[in-house]
Amino acid sequence: MRQTQWKVIARTGDSESGTTLRWEFDSQAEAQDMVERLLRAPSPGSWREHSTPE
């Protein structure tokens, strides 16, 4: 049985010295909740939404 997982990847800083955080979720709703929490983080402008083409 095939199971779909949703991944959220957040990166701070640049590609050489930054930090990458990763989460995996079993549902789109859980993944979207995490994205919304990141976008509402206390430091405005720290997070931006970025999606890859399907």
PDB file of N, CA, C and O in Angstrom:
ATOM      1  N   MET A   1       0.846  -1.189   0.000  1.00  0.00           N
ATOM      2  CA  MET A   1       0.000   0.000   0.000  1.00  0.00           C
ATOM      3  C   MET A   1       0.885   1.244   0.000  1.00  0.00           C
ATOM      4  O   MET A   1       1.824   1.351   0.789  1.00  0.00           O
ATOM      5  N   ARG A   2       0.582   2.157  -0.870  1.00  0.00           N
ATOM      6  CA  ARG A   2       1.359   3.384  -0.988  1.00  0.00           C
ATOM      7  C   ARG A   2       0.818   4.442  -0.036  1.00  0.00           C
ATOM      8  O   ARG A   2      -0.391   4.663   0.043  1.00  0.00           O
ATOM      9  N   GLN A   3       1.726   5.094   0.686  1.00  0.00           N
ATOM     10  CA  GLN A   3       1.320   6.135   1.627  1.00  0.00           C
ATOM     11  C   GLN A   3       1.974   7.456   1.224  1.00  0.00           C
ATOM     12  O   GLN A   3       3.178   7.511   0.973  1.00  0.00           O
ATOM     13  N   THR A   4       1.182   8.501   1.165  1.00  0.00           N
ATOM     14  CA  THR A   4       1.699   9.814   0.814  1.00  0.00           C
ATOM     15  C   THR A   4       2.180  10.519   2.069  1.00  0.00           C
ATOM     16  O   THR A   4       1.494  10.520   3.091  1.00  0.00           O
ATOM     17  N   GLN A   5       3.360  11.117   1.991  1.00  0.00           N
ATOM     18  CA  GLN A   5       3.858  11.931   3.082  1.00  0.00           C
ATOM     19  C   GLN A   5       4.120  13.330   2.559  1.00  0.00           C
ATOM     20  O   GLN A   5       4.519  13.511   1.409  1.00  0.00           O
ATOM     21  N   TRP A   6       3.895  14.304   3.400  1.00  0.00           N
ATOM     22  CA  TRP A   6       4.111  15.700   3.072  1.00  0.00           C
ATOM     23  C   TRP A   6       5.353  16.162   3.809  1.00  0.00           C
ATOM     24  O   TRP A   6       5.519  15.874   4.994  1.00  0.00           O
ATOM     25  N   LYS A   7       6.223  16.873   3.117  1.00  0.00           N
ATOM     26  CA  LYS A   7       7.464  17.351   3.720  1.00  0.00           C
ATOM     27  C   LYS A   7       7.474  18.867   3.739  1.00  0.00           C
ATOM     28  O   LYS A   7       7.100  19.519   2.765  1.00  0.00           O
ATOM     29  N   VAL A   8       7.908  19.418   4.867  1.00  0.00           N
ATOM     30  CA  VAL A   8       8.097  20.858   5.007  1.00  0.00           C
ATOM     31  C   VAL A   8       9.574  21.060   5.301  1.00  0.00           C
ATOM     32  O   VAL A   8      10.129  20.450   6.215  1.00  0.00           O
ATOM     33  N   ILE A   9      10.202  21.925   4.513  1.00  0.00           N
ATOM     34  CA  ILE A   9      11.618  22.224   4.698  1.00  0.00           C
ATOM     35  C   ILE A   9      11.748  23.724   4.909  1.00  0.00           C
ATOM     36  O   ILE A   9      11.250  24.519   4.111  1.00  0.00           O
ATOM     37  N   ALA A  10      12.421  24.105   5.991  1.00  0.00           N
ATOM     38  CA  ALA A  10      12.636  25.518   6.295  1.00  0.00           C
ATOM     39  C   ALA A  10      14.135  25.754   6.408  1.00  0.00           C
ATOM     40  O   ALA A  10      14.849  24.983   7.049  1.00  0.00           O
ATOM     41  N   ARG A  11      14.600  26.819   5.784  1.00  0.00           N
ATOM     42  CA  ARG A  11      16.023  27.124   5.830  1.00  0.00           C
ATOM     43  C   ARG A  11      16.226  28.554   6.293  1.00  0.00           C
ATOM     44  O   ARG A  11      15.532  29.466   5.844  1.00  0.00           O
ATOM     45  N   THR A  12      17.181  28.744   7.193  1.00  0.00           N
ATOM     46  CA  THR A  12      17.560  30.085   7.629  1.00  0.00           C
ATOM     47  C   THR A  12      18.981  30.343   7.160  1.00  0.00           C
ATOM     48  O   THR A  12      19.791  29.420   7.068  1.00  0.00           O
ATOM     49  N   GLY A  13      19.277  31.584   6.869  1.00  0.00           N
ATOM     50  CA  GLY A  13      20.616  31.940   6.427  1.00  0.00           C
ATOM     51  C   GLY A  13      20.843  31.571   4.975  1.00  0.00           C
ATOM     52  O   GLY A  13      19.914  31.217   4.250  1.00  0.00           O
ATOM     53  N   ASP A  14      22.109  31.660   4.565  1.00  0.00           N
ATOM     54  CA  ASP A  14      22.414  31.352   3.173  1.00  0.00           C
ATOM     55  C   ASP A  14      22.715  29.865   3.001  1.00  0.00           C
ATOM     56  O   ASP A  14      22.696  29.101   3.967  1.00  0.00           O
ATOM     57  N   SER A  15      22.989  29.472   1.778  1.00  0.00           N
ATOM     58  CA  SER A  15      23.156  28.044   1.479  1.00  0.00           C
ATOM     59  C   SER A  15      24.430  27.451   2.078  1.00  0.00           C
ATOM     60  O   SER A  15      24.525  26.233   2.229  1.00  0.00           O
ATOM     61  N   GLU A  16      25.399  28.278   2.418  1.00  0.00           N
ATOM     62  CA  GLU A  16      26.647  27.751   2.972  1.00  0.00           C
ATOM     63  C   GLU A  16      26.678  27.741   4.493  1.00  0.00           C
ATOM     64  O   GLU A  16      27.220  26.812   5.092  1.00  0.00           O
ATOM     65  N   SER A  17      26.108  28.758   5.127  1.00  0.00           N
ATOM     66  CA  SER A  17      26.196  28.823   6.582  1.00  0.00           C
ATOM     67  C   SER A  17      24.843  28.727   7.274  1.00  0.00           C
ATOM     68  O   SER A  17      24.755  28.863   8.495  1.00  0.00           O
ATOM     69  N   GLY A  18      23.799  28.496   6.503  1.00  0.00           N
ATOM     70  CA  GLY A  18      22.452  28.448   7.067  1.00  0.00           C
ATOM     71  C   GLY A  18      22.124  27.112   7.722  1.00  0.00           C
ATOM     72  O   GLY A  18      22.909  26.165   7.680  1.00  0.00           O
ATOM     73  N   THR A  19      20.957  27.065   8.318  1.00  0.00           N
ATOM     74  CA  THR A  19      20.453  25.862   8.973  1.00  0.00           C
ATOM     75  C   THR A  19      19.191  25.412   8.246  1.00  0.00           C
ATOM     76  O   THR A  19      18.345  26.232   7.889  1.00  0.00           O
ATOM     77  N   THR A  20      19.069  24.113   8.031  1.00  0.00           N
ATOM     78  CA  THR A  20      17.889  23.563   7.389  1.00  0.00           C
ATOM     79  C   THR A  20      17.138  22.695   8.388  1.00  0.00           C
ATOM     80  O   THR A  20      17.722  21.823   9.031  1.00  0.00           O
ATOM     81  N   LEU A  21      15.843  22.943   8.512  1.00  0.00           N
ATOM     82  CA  LEU A  21      14.967  22.152   9.379  1.00  0.00           C
ATOM     83  C   LEU A  21      13.999  21.399   8.486  1.00  0.00           C
ATOM     84  O   LEU A  21      13.525  21.942   7.488  1.00  0.00           O
ATOM     85  N   ARG A  22      13.700  20.151   8.833  1.00  0.00           N
ATOM     86  CA  ARG A  22      12.812  19.322   8.015  1.00  0.00           C
ATOM     87  C   ARG A  22      11.793  18.604   8.901  1.00  0.00           C
ATOM     88  O   ARG A  22      12.101  18.139   9.998  1.00  0.00           O
ATOM     89  N   TRP A  23      10.569  18.535   8.379  1.00  0.00           N
ATOM     90  CA  TRP A  23       9.504  17.809   9.049  1.00  0.00           C
ATOM     91  C   TRP A  23       8.780  16.958   8.027  1.00  0.00           C
ATOM     92  O   TRP A  23       8.718  17.321   6.853  1.00  0.00           O
ATOM     93  N   GLU A  24       8.231  15.829   8.455  1.00  0.00           N
ATOM     94  CA  GLU A  24       7.402  14.985   7.591  1.00  0.00           C
ATOM     95  C   GLU A  24       6.052  14.792   8.270  1.00  0.00           C
ATOM     96  O   GLU A  24       5.972  14.582   9.480  1.00  0.00           O
ATOM     97  N   PHE A  25       4.990  14.867   7.465  1.00  0.00           N
ATOM     98  CA  PHE A  25       3.634  14.756   7.984  1.00  0.00           C
ATOM     99  C   PHE A  25       2.847  13.745   7.166  1.00  0.00           C
ATOM    100  O   PHE A  25       3.131  13.519   5.990  1.00  0.00           O
ATOM    101  N   ASP A  26       1.867  13.147   7.801  1.00  0.00           N
ATOM    102  CA  ASP A  26       1.028  12.158   7.130  1.00  0.00           C
ATOM    103  C   ASP A  26      -0.137  12.790   6.375  1.00  0.00           C
ATOM    104  O   ASP A  26      -0.781  12.128   5.561  1.00  0.00           O
ATOM    105  N   SER A  27      -0.411  14.070   6.642  1.00  0.00           N
ATOM    106  CA  SER A  27      -1.526  14.717   5.945  1.00  0.00           C
ATOM    107  C   SER A  27      -1.135  16.111   5.470  1.00  0.00           C
ATOM    108  O   SER A  27      -0.249  16.756   6.032  1.00  0.00           O
ATOM    109  N   GLN A  28      -1.817  16.554   4.425  1.00  0.00           N
ATOM    110  CA  GLN A  28      -1.580  17.884   3.898  1.00  0.00           C
ATOM    111  C   GLN A  28      -1.947  18.940   4.941  1.00  0.00           C
ATOM    112  O   GLN A  28      -1.268  19.960   5.057  1.00  0.00           O
ATOM    113  N   ALA A  29      -3.006  18.700   5.691  1.00  0.00           N
ATOM    114  CA  ALA A  29      -3.463  19.671   6.691  1.00  0.00           C
ATOM    115  C   ALA A  29      -2.395  19.897   7.759  1.00  0.00           C
ATOM    116  O   ALA A  29      -2.156  21.035   8.161  1.00  0.00           O
ATOM    117  N   GLU A  30      -1.753  18.825   8.220  1.00  0.00           N
ATOM    118  CA  GLU A  30      -0.689  18.961   9.230  1.00  0.00           C
ATOM    119  C   GLU A  30       0.493  19.742   8.662  1.00  0.00           C
ATOM    120  O   GLU A  30       1.055  20.598   9.345  1.00  0.00           O
ATOM    121  N   ALA A  31       0.873  19.454   7.420  1.00  0.00           N
ATOM    122  CA  ALA A  31       1.984  20.161   6.789  1.00  0.00           C
ATOM    123  C   ALA A  31       1.643  21.638   6.627  1.00  0.00           C
ATOM    124  O   ALA A  31       2.479  22.500   6.899  1.00  0.00           O
ATOM    125  N   GLN A  32       0.426  21.936   6.188  1.00  0.00           N
ATOM    126  CA  GLN A  32       0.004  23.320   6.007  1.00  0.00           C
ATOM    127  C   GLN A  32      -0.005  24.068   7.333  1.00  0.00           C
ATOM    128  O   GLN A  32       0.356  25.243   7.384  1.00  0.00           O
ATOM    129  N   ASP A  33      -0.416  23.394   8.409  1.00  0.00           N
ATOM    130  CA  ASP A  33      -0.379  24.018   9.736  1.00  0.00           C
ATOM    131  C   ASP A  33       1.040  24.439  10.099  1.00  0.00           C
ATOM    132  O   ASP A  33       1.243  25.532  10.628  1.00  0.00           O
ATOM    133  N   MET A  34       2.025  23.587   9.821  1.00  0.00           N
ATOM    134  CA  MET A  34       3.419  23.917  10.125  1.00  0.00           C
ATOM    135  C   MET A  34       3.881  25.108   9.300  1.00  0.00           C
ATOM    136  O   MET A  34       4.541  26.005   9.825  1.00  0.00           O
ATOM    137  N   VAL A  35       3.544  25.128   8.015  1.00  0.00           N
ATOM    138  CA  VAL A  35       3.921  26.257   7.158  1.00  0.00           C
ATOM    139  C   VAL A  35       3.324  27.545   7.708  1.00  0.00           C
ATOM    140  O   VAL A  35       4.010  28.565   7.779  1.00  0.00           O
ATOM    141  N   GLU A  36       2.075  27.509   8.091  1.00  0.00           N
ATOM    142  CA  GLU A  36       1.424  28.706   8.628  1.00  0.00           C
ATOM    143  C   GLU A  36       2.075  29.150   9.933  1.00  0.00           C
ATOM    144  O   GLU A  36       2.222  30.350  10.165  1.00  0.00           O
ATOM    145  N   ARG A  37       2.468  28.206  10.791  1.00  0.00           N
ATOM    146  CA  ARG A  37       3.165  28.567  12.031  1.00  0.00           C
ATOM    147  C   ARG A  37       4.510  29.223  11.724  1.00  0.00           C
ATOM    148  O   ARG A  37       4.888  30.193  12.380  1.00  0.00           O
ATOM    149  N   LEU A  38       5.230  28.705  10.739  1.00  0.00           N
ATOM    150  CA  LEU A  38       6.518  29.303  10.380  1.00  0.00           C
ATOM    151  C   LEU A  38       6.339  30.716   9.841  1.00  0.00           C
ATOM    152  O   LEU A  38       7.117  31.613  10.164  1.00  0.00           O
ATOM    153  N   LEU A  39       5.311  30.910   9.017  1.00  0.00           N
ATOM    154  CA  LEU A  39       5.066  32.233   8.450  1.00  0.00           C
ATOM    155  C   LEU A  39       4.619  33.246   9.502  1.00  0.00           C
ATOM    156  O   LEU A  39       4.792  34.451   9.315  1.00  0.00           O
ATOM    157  N   ARG A  40       4.043  32.762  10.614  1.00  0.00           N
ATOM    158  CA  ARG A  40       3.619  33.652  11.698  1.00  0.00           C
ATOM    159  C   ARG A  40       4.681  33.766  12.792  1.00  0.00           C
ATOM    160  O   ARG A  40       4.401  34.319  13.856  1.00  0.00           O
ATOM    161  N   ALA A  41       5.865  33.267  12.561  1.00  0.00           N
ATOM    162  CA  ALA A  41       6.933  33.276  13.571  1.00  0.00           C
ATOM    163  C   ALA A  41       7.148  34.694  14.118  1.00  0.00           C
ATOM    164  O   ALA A  41       6.894  35.671  13.413  1.00  0.00           O
ATOM    165  N   PRO A  42       7.612  34.811  15.369  1.00  0.00           N
ATOM    166  CA  PRO A  42       7.773  36.107  16.027  1.00  0.00           C
ATOM    167  C   PRO A  42       8.669  37.100  15.289  1.00  0.00           C
ATOM    168  O   PRO A  42       8.501  38.308  15.456  1.00  0.00           O
ATOM    169  N   SER A  43       9.596  36.634  14.493  1.00  0.00           N
ATOM    170  CA  SER A  43      10.454  37.581  13.766  1.00  0.00           C
ATOM    171  C   SER A  43       9.924  37.766  12.348  1.00  0.00           C
ATOM    172  O   SER A  43      10.229  36.967  11.463  1.00  0.00           O
ATOM    173  N   PRO A  44       9.136  38.811  12.127  1.00  0.00           N
ATOM    174  CA  PRO A  44       8.536  39.041  10.811  1.00  0.00           C
ATOM    175  C   PRO A  44       9.591  39.105   9.713  1.00  0.00           C
ATOM    176  O   PRO A  44      10.678  39.651   9.900  1.00  0.00           O
ATOM    177  N   GLY A  45       9.248  38.544   8.587  1.00  0.00           N
ATOM    178  CA  GLY A  45      10.155  38.572   7.455  1.00  0.00           C
ATOM    179  C   GLY A  45      11.176  37.453   7.454  1.00  0.00           C
ATOM    180  O   GLY A  45      11.935  37.304   6.496  1.00  0.00           O
ATOM    181  N   SER A  46      11.203  36.665   8.519  1.00  0.00           N
ATOM    182  CA  SER A  46      12.188  35.589   8.607  1.00  0.00           C
ATOM    183  C   SER A  46      11.848  34.433   7.675  1.00  0.00           C
ATOM    184  O   SER A  46      12.744  33.797   7.118  1.00  0.00           O
ATOM    185  N   TRP A  47      10.564  34.163   7.504  1.00  0.00           N
ATOM    186  CA  TRP A  47      10.142  33.017   6.698  1.00  0.00           C
ATOM    187  C   TRP A  47       9.350  33.513   5.507  1.00  0.00           C
ATOM    188  O   TRP A  47       8.554  34.446   5.609  1.00  0.00           O
ATOM    189  N   ARG A  48       9.583  32.872   4.380  1.00  0.00           N
ATOM    190  CA  ARG A  48       8.812  33.165   3.177  1.00  0.00           C
ATOM    191  C   ARG A  48       8.369  31.845   2.582  1.00  0.00           C
ATOM    192  O   ARG A  48       9.068  30.838   2.696  1.00  0.00           O
ATOM    193  N   GLU A  49       7.229  31.850   1.957  1.00  0.00           N
ATOM    194  CA  GLU A  49       6.722  30.637   1.330  1.00  0.00           C
ATOM    195  C   GLU A  49       7.437  30.414  -0.004  1.00  0.00           C
ATOM    196  O   GLU A  49       7.608  31.342  -0.795  1.00  0.00           O
ATOM    197  N   HIS A  50       7.845  29.179  -0.234  1.00  0.00           N
ATOM    198  CA  HIS A  50       8.499  28.798  -1.481  1.00  0.00           C
ATOM    199  C   HIS A  50       8.015  27.421  -1.838  1.00  0.00           C
ATOM    200  O   HIS A  50       8.105  26.503  -1.023  1.00  0.00           O
ATOM    201  N   SER A  51       7.506  27.255  -3.029  1.00  0.00           N
ATOM    202  CA  SER A  51       7.052  25.923  -3.431  1.00  0.00           C
ATOM    203  C   SER A  51       7.781  25.538  -4.704  1.00  0.00           C
ATOM    204  O   SER A  51       8.213  26.392  -5.479  1.00  0.00           O
ATOM    205  N   THR A  52       7.906  24.242  -4.900  1.00  0.00           N
ATOM    206  CA  THR A  52       8.553  23.738  -6.100  1.00  0.00           C
ATOM    207  C   THR A  52       7.484  23.403  -7.125  1.00  0.00           C
ATOM    208  O   THR A  52       6.380  23.005  -6.756  1.00  0.00           O
ATOM    209  N   PRO A  53       7.791  23.557  -8.395  1.00  0.00           N
ATOM    210  CA  PRO A  53       6.799  23.218  -9.433  1.00  0.00           C
ATOM    211  C   PRO A  53       6.477  21.726  -9.408  1.00  0.00           C
ATOM    212  O   PRO A  53       7.342  20.893  -9.133  1.00  0.00           O
ATOM    213  N   GLU A  54       5.250  21.413  -9.693  1.00  0.00           N
ATOM    214  CA  GLU A  54       4.838  20.001  -9.681  1.00  0.00           C
ATOM    215  C   GLU A  54       5.093  19.347 -11.002  1.00  0.00           C
ATOM    216  O   GLU A  54       4.808  18.161 -11.169  1.00  0.00           O
TER     217      GLU A  54
END
